[in-house]
Each structure stands twice: as structure tokens, then as C-alpha cells.
Amino acid sequence: MGRWAPDSRGRLARIAFALFAEKGFDETTSAEIAEAAGLTERTFFRHFADKRDVLFYAVPLAAGRLAERIAEAPAEVAPIEAVTEAIAAMCGDFQEEPELARQRHRVIASSPALQERELAKHEELARAIAAALVARGVDPTPARACGAVGIAAFRVAFPAWCAQRRVKGADLPETFRQTMAAFRAAVAEAR
């Protein structure tokens, strides 16, 4: 078992998702994940605090990418548009490995405790978005609102996309953009 095998973290995550899908989250141990990956349990704990962390380890990376994408948006782009395009790009990242994203979704959906943790992680993403908008000169209150709305729309779009898994060409970025457009239309109609 290699101590520092290349991409140990990614390999552990992929194997964990497969084991969670096969055996269930609660029935899978960190030792089983490590063994299936050809690593030691000690190596597992170098990469993850616990097996729940496997499901959420990419959140800091996603938060950083969202902030970068918002910072890179042209100055004339409205804050909500910058958020929409940044999250749509994140959706494109998820779509690179659709079955992995769907496995993760199924595991989280099966556990109220994991759903609660996911809410906290989504709040981290909303805060990162708000901070990136504030750095662009947006006042804090509308920045927080844009972050919250963007993540709420993602929380609607992602499960809808997961449910479309048998639909050829199901496109997560487009599903997200449609969700944001529907929200904006509903708000405009309410005026």
C-alpha cells in the first residue's frame, strides 16, 4: 500500500462514493474505503477528517473557483449575472463526472445528517460569493442576497439535473441558468 500514492484524495473519494452507493453511507467504514483504494487507514485520515468529509472535501476548492470567476467577470456585468455565470461554470465542473456527482447526491439525499451538513457547506459557498461581490464594490446586503439566491437556485437545479440522468444531453449549466431565469421572471412578475 503506497503511503503517498498520486491523487490519493481523488481515488479515495471515488472509491468511497462507490462503496457508499453499494453498502450505504452508515455501513461503510473509513478502513474499508482505504483498503479498497490500496491505501492505509492512516493515509485516509491524512486526507479526510472523517468519512463525511469525503463528500464535502471539494467545497473549499469550489468556493475559491466561484470567487475567481466572479472577480474575472467584466466590470459592467451586473452582480446577479456574475453569480449566474460563476455558478453555471461550477455546474460545468460537476458535469465533467456526472455519475460521480449523481452518486454523491444520492448518498447525501439518503441521510438527514448529511443533508444538514450540505446546507452548511452551501452556506460557505454563498458567503464566498458574497465576499467576491463585495470585493468588486457591491454593497454587502445585495452581495449576500445574490449569493443566497444563486446557491438556492443551484439547490433546485442540481437535483432536477440528477433526475434527468436518463435524458441524453441533460445539461447542468443550462438547467441552472433556466432555474435562475425562472426565479428572475417570478420576481419581475411580482412587482
N, C-alpha and C positions, 0 to 999 in steps of 0.2 A: 504494500500500500504506500503510494507516494505521499511524502509529507507535504510538499508544496507543488502539487500537480498543476499544470496550466489550466486556467479557468475553473478552478475547483469550485468557486462560488456558483457560477452558472451551471456547472454539472450537478452540483448538489441540489440546486433549485429545480432543475428539470426532473431529476430522479425523484425528488420529494413530491412534486406535483403528480407524477405518475403513481407513486405509492399512495398518496392521499386519495387519488381517484379510484384506485384498486381496493384499498383496505379501509379507507375513511381516515379523516384527519386525526381523530382521537385515538384510533387503533395503531397509528404509525408512530414509531419511536425515532428519535434522532440517531440512535445506534443503527437502526435498520437503514435509514437514509444513507449514513456514512458507509456502511458495508456495501450497499448496492452501488455506491459511487466508487468503490475501491479505495476509500479513504478511512482514516481512523475517526472515531467519535471526537477525539481531541481536535482534529482538524476541522470537523463540523463546527465545534464551538469557537474556533478561531474566526470563522466566517459569520456565524449567526449566534445571537444571544440565546435563542430557543427556536423550536420548530415553527412557531408563529411568525418569527422574523423572516423565515424563508419566503413567506407570502408577500411581505412588505419591504423587502430589502432594497428594491429599486425606487422607492418613494423619494429619497433624497436626490437621486440622480434625475428623476422626473421633475422635481421642484427646481433644480438647477437649470435644466433644459428649458422649462417654461419661462423662467426669469430671463435667460439668454434670448429666447425667441421674442419676448416682449421688448427687451432692450433693443433688439435689432430691427424692430418694426419702424417704418418711416415715421417721422415726427408728425406728419399730417394725418396719420391713421388714428381714428377715434379709439379710446381705451377699450371699449367693448369689442371692437373689430380686432385689435391687437390680441386680446384674450381669446377670441374665437379662433383666430388663425394659429395661435400658440397651442391651444388645446387640440385643434384639428391635427396639427403636426405630431403631437404626442399620441393621438389616436393612430396616426400612421405608423408610429413606432410599435404600438401594440399589435397592429395588423401584420407586422413582419412575421410574427409567430402566432397565427390565430388560434391554433389548437391549444397552445400553452396558455394563452390569455383566457380562453374559454374554460380550460381545466381549473385555472386559478379562480375564476368566477364561480364555478360550481362548488368548489371547496368552501369558499367564503360564504356562499349562499346557504350552505348546509349547517352553518354554526352561528347562533346569535352572538356568541363571544367574538368570533372573527368579524362579523358584520359591524359590531361596535368598534373594534379596532380599526376596521377600514374607514369608518366615519371619521375617526381621529386623524388618520393618515390623509384623508381627503381634505380635512381642515388645514393640515400642513400645506397642502398644495394651494388652497385658497389664500393662505397667508403669504406664500411665496409670490403668488400672482399679484396680490395687493402691494407687497413691498416693491415689486418690479415696476408697477404702475406709479407708485409714489416717487420712485427714483426717476421716472420720466416727467415728473411735475404734476401728476394728478393728485388732487386733494385726497386725504386718507379715507373719508367716508365713501365717496364714489369708487375709490380703488377697492375697498373691501367689498362693496356691493358687486362690482364687476367680477371679482374673484369668486365670490359666493355663487353668483348666477352661473358663471362658466362651469364651475365644478358641479353644481346642481344639474345643469344640462348634461354634463358628462355622465352623471349617475343615472340619468334617464336613458341616454343614448347607448351606453355600453351594454346593459342587459338586453336592450332591443336588438342590438347587433349580435350578441351571443345567441339569441333565439333564432336568428336568421341563418344559422350555420349551414343549413342545407340549401340556402339560396345562393346559387352561383353568382359571384361578383358582389356579394354583400360588402359594402364599403363603410368602414367605421368612421373615417373622417367625414364622409358625406352624411352619414346618419347623424353625427354630432352637429354638423352645420345645419341640417334640416331641423334638428331639435332646437338649436339656438334661434333659427328663423321663426319657428312656431312660437317660441316664447316671446320674441320681439313683436310678432304680429298680435299676440294676445294682449300685450301691454299697450300697443298702439290702439287697439280696438277699445280698450278700457278707458281711454282718455276722453 
